[in-house]
Each structure stands twice: as C-alpha cells, then as structure tokens.
Amino acid sequence: MTNQKNILVLNCGSSSLKFAVIHPQSAQVLIHGLAERLGSPLASIQFQTLKQPSKVQVTPESQDHQGAIKSVIAILLEHNLLNSLSGVGHRVVHGGEAYSESLLLNAQNIKALEKLHHLAPLHNPVNLLGINAITALLPALPQVAVFDTAFHQTLPEAAFLYGLPYELYEQHQVRRYGFHGTSYRYVSEKAAELMNKANNDCNLLVAHLGNGCSACAVKNGQSVDTSMGLTPLEGLVMGTRSGDVDPGLMDFLCQRLGISLSEVMNLLNKKSGLLGISGISNDMREIQQSAEKGDRRANLAIEIFAFKVARYLGALAVSLPKIDALVFTGGIGENDRLTRSLILEHLAVFGFKLDGELNKQNGDEQGRISSDSSTLALVVATDEELMIAMDTHNLVCTNQ
C-alpha cells in the first residue's frame, strides 16, 4: 500500500457518519457523503463522487454505525476507491491533556482513548465506534486520530484554569480545553498564506461560526485562548447551545421549574441559543428571513449573536501583542454578510471598517472584507476534512 495516496476521513456523530476520500496533496475530494438517522428505521446514506456529482441515496446494511461503515466500504469498492486508500483519519472530539497532536493508532492507544470518555461522553464513545469498526472491517489499514482539542494544548495556565479548587484540576482534569482546533489550525495557516506572512509570525483573532460556534486567539501560529471550555457549551451563543450563563442558573432552574440537572443541561445544549431566543430555528438563514418580515425575536437573536461574538473577540484580543487580522470561518462566518457586518460594527474600537462590496462577495481573492484604512478582516473557508487527511497521510508515510 505504500504507493497509494488517498485517505478515508470519517467523522462519527451520535446518529450520523460523515465520510470522504481525499487526495491530501492535491486536496481533491474523490467522494463524500453522509449517513444520517442512524439507529432508526429511517437510516440512509447519501453520497456524491467527483466523476458523478449528482447525489445517490442508499440504505445502509444495518441501522448502526458498523452497518453504515460496511456500506461505505461497499460504496468505495464499487467506485474503485477502496484499494487506493493508504489510511483512515478519524475526527476525535476530545484528546484531554494526553494528546497535543494527531495520533497514529494501535491496540494500546485505542484502549487508552476509552479513559477520555468522561470528558466528552456524547462524542468520544461514538468516535471510538468508528475506529473499532474500521479495525474489524479493514484491519490492514493504518488509522489516525485527529483531536478537536489538540491545537489548544498550547493555552497557558492563566487561560485554561477555572477559578475552582486546584485539586479538581489535579485529580479530575477539570480545565478549559477548547474545541474546533482542527479548523483553527487549518484556517490560521491559510490566513498566513493569504497575508504572505510566516505562520509563526501571525497574530490572529478567528471566529468559527456555524451551528457550533467558538472564537480563538492565535499568537505566532499557536492557540493562546479560546471561548469553549471543558465542554463545547461554554462561550458564544450557538445554534442550540446557550454559551456562557451564570453557573447559579442551573440550581435556579432546577428549583423553579422542578426539573433535574440533566433536563437543565438538555435545555442549555439543545433548546437554547438562536433557537431558544428566536423561537423559530437554529438556522441563521431562517432567522434572518423572519427578521426581514419584522419578527422581533428573530431580530433579537441576530443582535445577541453578533454582540456576544464581538464581545468575546474583544476579550480574546488581550492575549495578543497586536491584531494582524480577524478571520471569519464556518458556515455563518464564510457566507453571512449581515452577521459579519454587525460584528465588525461592534469592533470599531479595534480599527475595523467594512468594505461593503467585498463583504457581499464574501471577500476578494485574498479573502479581505475590510477597507484599505482598516485593521484587516478576512473570510477564509475552513477544511477540517483536508486537515485530517493531511495529518493522516503524514503520519502513515512517516511510519511506513
């Protein structure tokens, strides 16, 4: 297999599985797809290939992740891609303090990953399902884990420790970890390239805005502060997540509503954010359509979202010696000109001025949306799957 070049990238969610086969050196995506509604009778797989871009839908072999992965393997075999693989890269949400970079997997460290389940009980066990399925179905293929948290392992103690008894950190690893790290690593490197600067000479504020949202301060190519914490709930207002709230709210809601802590957590994770404020949707596009028709709560959701992003970016700026650029990425960050304009309006104190025409185009060839006299603001499309493919390729080739 040493002469083969393609990487299978897998991202297992609780009821979904994203997959893609990528040639890491050319960034060419040969096939990509999504298995969704896993665990239910409605489980299905949709995929598109480079040669046949129209979507194809199939029913997985069984409704669980193993069945979905078996079906993905059958699809790859049918399209003559299975034998082109040199490795499989997995998105793993939480690497704890143990992993500050991507990891070539073996039986020992796969077992060790189970010790991190308590840090991300909704994500890591499912990520491991994908790893174990590939181990069973394609045992000869090397596998790599790429951790969402790894990029943030450069945070200083002042940024990652909570104001809690120190022994909670020592004994239970209670600290801020941050997420979206694979995206931040890709975007910060790409932004440096667009600015014709060395990655280790760039000071960036990055806003990753999608259904999940976070922000990060990147100093000389390294994460020095970020908005998400022990879990992805901390920080910005998101699609369905509340972001920062007073911790006393948990007890208040338990007492006033007569509900359990797990019900409060469900409310904060799945019923809050843009959905909770607007009462309409967790999708910013739908909210903006309602706002245009005069819906007050839709307008409020947009305003709160933009203000909270700007406020966090302002706070993150204290970790940088200067701001070389503010970078927008993620579905909202890359495509939503209204949200970007509102955020930059709040950040005028840092010298940001929007170029309306460039913002409408989602940036010029260098991604710029700011005026000539402004602190630089860029739009840079993220590509976490490519980053996973590149890491996997590099580790597999190094160890062959």
C-alpha positions in Angstrom: 0.0 0.0 0.0 3.0 2.3 0.2 2.4 3.7 -3.3 -1.3 4.6 -2.6 -2.2 8.2 -1.9 -5.8 8.6 -0.8 -7.2 8.9 2.7 -10.6 8.0 4.0 -11.8 10.6 6.5 -14.5 9.6 9.0 -16.5 11.8 11.4 -18.9 9.8 13.6 -21.7 11.7 15.3 -24.3 10.2 17.7 -26.7 9.4 14.8 -24.6 10.3 11.8 -21.4 9.5 9.9 -19.7 11.9 7.5 -17.2 10.4 5.2 -14.9 11.5 2.4 -12.0 10.1 0.3 -9.4 12.8 -0.2 -6.1 13.0 -2.1 -4.3 15.1 0.5 -1.6 16.5 -1.7 -4.0 17.9 -4.4 -6.9 18.5 -1.9 -9.1 16.7 -4.4 -12.3 15.1 -2.8 -13.0 12.0 -4.8 -16.2 11.0 -2.9 -18.0 12.5 0.1 -21.2 11.5 1.8 -23.4 11.4 4.9 -25.1 8.6 6.7 -27.8 10.0 8.9 -30.6 9.0 11.2 -28.5 6.0 12.3 -30.2 3.9 14.9 -33.6 4.4 13.4 -35.6 2.7 10.6 -35.1 5.9 8.5 -31.3 5.4 8.3 -29.9 6.4 4.9 -26.6 7.3 3.1 -26.2 10.0 0.6 -23.0 10.5 -1.4 -21.5 12.2 -4.4 -18.4 11.4 -6.4 -16.1 13.6 -8.3 -17.0 11.8 -11.6 -20.8 11.7 -10.8 -21.7 14.8 -8.9 -25.4 14.1 -8.7 -26.4 12.7 -5.2 -27.0 9.0 -4.8 -29.0 7.6 -1.8 -28.7 4.1 -0.5 -29.9 2.2 2.6 -27.1 1.1 4.9 -26.6 -2.7 5.6 -27.9 -2.2 9.1 -29.0 0.9 11.1 -26.0 1.2 13.4 -22.6 2.7 12.8 -21.0 -0.6 11.9 -23.6 -1.2 9.3 -23.1 2.3 7.9 -19.3 1.8 7.7 -19.8 -1.6 6.0 -22.0 0.2 3.4 -19.4 3.0 2.9 -16.8 0.3 2.3 -19.1 -1.3 -0.3 -19.6 2.1 -2.0 -15.8 2.7 -2.1 -15.3 -0.8 -3.6 -18.0 -0.1 -6.2 -16.2 3.1 -7.2 -12.7 1.6 -7.3 -11.5 3.7 -4.4 -11.0 1.1 -1.6 -7.7 -0.2 -2.9 -6.4 3.4 -3.4 -6.5 4.0 0.4 -3.3 4.4 2.4 -5.0 5.2 5.7 -8.1 6.3 7.6 -8.3 9.5 9.6 -10.9 9.9 12.4 -12.1 13.1 13.9 -12.0 12.5 17.7 -13.6 15.3 19.7 -11.6 15.2 23.0 -8.0 14.4 23.5 -7.7 15.7 27.0 -4.2 16.7 28.1 -2.8 13.5 26.8 -2.8 14.4 23.1 -1.4 17.7 21.8 -1.1 16.4 18.2 -2.7 13.7 15.9 -2.0 10.1 16.8 -1.2 7.0 14.8 -3.4 4.4 16.4 -2.5 1.0 17.7 -4.3 -1.5 20.0 -2.7 0.1 23.1 -3.6 3.7 22.5 -7.1 2.8 21.1 -7.7 1.2 24.6 -6.2 4.3 26.2 -8.7 6.6 24.4 -11.5 5.0 26.4 -10.1 6.7 29.5 -11.2 10.1 27.9 -14.9 9.1 27.6 -15.8 11.0 30.8 -14.6 14.3 29.2 -16.9 14.0 26.2 -19.5 11.3 26.9 -21.7 12.2 24.0 -18.9 12.3 21.4 -15.8 10.2 22.2 -17.5 6.8 22.6 -19.1 7.3 19.2 -15.8 8.4 17.6 -14.3 5.2 19.0 -17.1 3.2 17.4 -15.8 4.3 14.0 -12.2 3.4 14.9 -13.3 -0.1 16.2 -15.4 -0.7 13.1 -12.5 0.0 10.7 -10.2 -2.1 12.9 -12.7 -5.0 12.4 -13.5 -4.4 8.8 -10.2 -3.1 7.3 -7.6 -4.3 9.8 -4.6 -3.8 7.4 -5.3 0.0 7.0 -3.4 2.3 9.4 -5.7 4.7 11.3 -5.1 8.1 12.8 -7.0 10.1 15.4 -7.2 13.9 14.9 -8.3 15.6 18.0 -10.5 18.8 18.2 -8.8 19.8 21.4 -5.1 19.2 20.3 -4.5 22.7 18.8 -5.4 24.3 22.1 -2.9 22.4 24.2 -0.6 25.5 23.9 -3.0 27.6 26.1 -1.2 29.0 29.2 -2.4 28.1 32.6 -3.9 31.5 33.1 -6.2 30.9 30.1 -7.1 27.2 30.8 -7.6 27.1 34.6 -11.0 27.9 36.1 -11.3 29.7 39.4 -12.0 26.4 41.2 -10.1 24.4 43.9 -6.9 23.5 42.2 -7.2 19.8 43.2 -10.2 19.5 40.8 -7.7 20.1 38.0 -5.1 17.8 39.6 -7.4 14.9 40.3 -10.1 15.2 37.7 -8.6 17.3 34.9 -11.2 20.0 35.2 -9.9 22.8 33.0 -10.7 24.6 29.7 -9.8 22.5 26.7 -11.4 24.3 23.7 -12.7 22.7 20.5 -12.7 23.3 16.7 -8.9 23.0 16.9 -8.5 21.3 13.6 -10.4 24.1 11.9 -8.3 26.8 13.7 -5.1 25.1 12.7 -6.2 24.9 9.0 -7.6 28.5 8.9 -4.7 30.1 10.7 -2.2 28.5 8.3 -4.3 29.5 5.3 -4.7 33.1 6.6 -1.0 33.5 7.0 -0.5 32.2 3.4 -3.1 34.7 2.1 -1.3 37.5 4.0 2.2 36.4 2.7 3.4 36.0 6.3 5.0 33.2 8.1 2.5 31.2 10.2 4.7 31.7 13.3 4.7 35.5 12.8 0.9 35.9 12.7 -1.4 37.2 15.5 -5.0 36.4 14.6 -8.5 36.6 16.1 -10.5 33.7 14.5 -14.3 33.3 14.7 -15.5 29.9 13.8 -19.3 30.4 13.3 -21.7 27.6 12.4 -24.3 25.7 14.3 -21.5 25.3 16.9 -19.6 28.5 17.4 -16.3 29.4 19.0 -13.5 32.0 18.8 -9.8 31.8 19.3 -6.7 34.0 19.7 -3.8 32.6 17.7 -0.4 34.0 18.6 2.5 33.2 16.3 0.6 30.1 15.0 -0.4 28.8 18.4 -3.7 28.9 20.3 -3.3 31.1 23.4 -7.0 31.5 24.3 -10.4 30.2 23.1 -14.1 30.6 24.0 -15.1 26.9 24.6 -14.1 25.2 27.8 -14.3 21.8 29.4 -17.2 21.1 27.1 -18.4 22.8 23.9 -21.2 24.5 25.8 -19.0 27.4 27.1 -18.6 30.6 25.2 -20.6 32.1 22.3 -24.3 31.8 21.7 -24.7 29.0 19.1 -27.4 27.3 17.1 -29.0 25.4 20.0 -26.4 26.0 22.8 -26.7 28.8 25.3 -23.0 29.7 25.6 -22.0 31.4 28.8 -24.6 31.6 31.6 -24.3 32.3 35.3 -23.5 28.8 36.9 -26.1 29.6 39.5 -28.7 29.4 36.8 -28.5 25.6 37.0 -29.8 25.4 40.6 -32.3 28.2 39.9 -33.9 26.3 37.1 -33.9 23.0 39.0 -35.7 24.8 41.9 -38.1 27.0 39.9 -39.1 24.5 37.2 -38.9 21.4 39.3 -36.6 19.7 36.7 -33.5 17.6 37.1 -29.9 18.7 36.3 -29.9 16.5 33.2 -33.0 18.3 32.0 -31.4 21.7 32.6 -28.3 20.5 30.6 -30.6 19.3 27.8 -32.2 22.8 27.8 -28.8 24.5 27.6 -27.4 22.3 24.9 -30.4 21.6 22.6 -33.1 24.2 23.2 -31.2 27.5 23.7 -29.0 29.7 21.6 -30.5 31.0 18.3 -33.3 28.5 18.6 -34.3 29.5 22.1 -34.1 33.2 21.6 -35.9 33.3 18.2 -38.4 30.5 18.9 -38.1 29.8 15.1 -34.9 27.9 14.2 -31.3 27.2 14.9 -30.5 28.2 11.3 -29.4 31.8 10.9 -30.8 31.9 7.3 -34.3 31.1 8.5 -34.0 33.6 11.4 -32.9 36.4 9.0 -35.8 35.7 6.7 -38.2 36.1 9.7 -36.3 39.2 10.8 -36.8 40.8 7.4 -40.6 40.3 7.9 -40.4 42.2 11.2 -40.2 39.4 13.7 -38.9 41.0 16.9 -37.4 37.9 18.5 -35.7 36.9 15.2 -34.0 40.4 15.2 -33.1 40.0 18.8 -31.4 36.6 18.2 -29.3 38.2 15.4 -28.3 41.1 17.6 -27.5 39.0 20.6 -25.4 36.5 18.4 -23.3 39.3 16.8 -22.8 41.2 20.1 -21.7 38.0 22.0 -19.2 37.2 19.2 -17.8 40.7 19.2 -17.6 40.8 23.0 -15.6 37.5 23.1 -13.3 38.6 20.3 -12.6 41.8 22.2 -11.7 39.7 25.3 -9.5 37.4 23.3 -7.6 40.3 21.9 -5.8 40.8 25.3 -3.9 37.6 24.6 -2.3 39.1 21.5 0.5 41.7 21.2 -1.3 43.1 18.1 -4.1 42.1 15.7 -2.8 41.2 12.3 -6.2 40.1 11.1 -9.7 38.9 12.2 -10.6 35.8 10.4 -14.2 34.6 9.8 -14.8 30.9 9.1 -17.5 28.2 9.4 -20.9 28.2 7.7 -22.1 31.6 9.1 -18.6 33.1 9.1 -18.0 32.3 5.4 -21.4 33.1 4.0 -23.3 35.5 6.2 -22.5 39.1 5.2 -25.1 40.6 7.6 -23.6 38.8 10.7 -20.1 39.8 9.7 -21.0 43.5 9.3 -22.8 43.6 12.7 -19.8 42.0 14.4 -17.3 44.4 12.8 -19.5 47.3 13.7 -19.2 46.3 17.4 -15.4 46.1 16.9 -14.8 49.6 15.5 -12.7 50.3 18.6 -10.0 48.0 17.2 -10.0 49.9 13.9 -12.2 47.6 11.8 -14.0 49.2 8.9 -16.1 47.1 6.5 -15.9 47.2 2.7 -19.5 46.6 1.8 -18.8 45.4 -1.7 -16.1 43.0 -0.7 -18.3 41.7 2.1 -21.1 41.0 -0.4 -18.7 38.8 -2.3 -17.5 37.0 0.8 -14.1 38.6 0.3 -11.7 39.3 -2.6 -9.1 36.8 -3.8 -7.2 37.2 -0.6 -10.4 36.9 1.5 -10.4 40.6 2.5 -13.7 42.2 3.5 -12.2 45.3 5.2 -11.5 48.7 3.7 -7.9 49.8 2.9 -7.7 52.0 6.0 -9.0 49.2 8.3 -7.5 46.6 10.6 -7.5 43.6 8.3 -10.6 41.3 8.3 -10.7 38.2 6.2 -13.1 35.4 5.2 -11.3 32.0 5.0 -13.1 28.8 4.2 -12.3 26.0 6.6 -11.5 22.5 5.6 -11.2 20.2 8.6 -11.5 17.1 6.4 -8.5 18.1 4.4 -6.5 18.8 7.6 -7.4 15.3 8.9 -6.4 13.8 5.6 -3.1 15.6 5.6 -2.3 14.6 9.2 -3.2 11.0 8.4 -1.1 11.0 5.2 1.9 12.5 7.0 1.8 10.0 10.0 1.2 7.0 7.8 4.0 7.8 5.4 6.4 8.6 8.3 5.7 5.2 9.9 5.9 3.0 6.8 
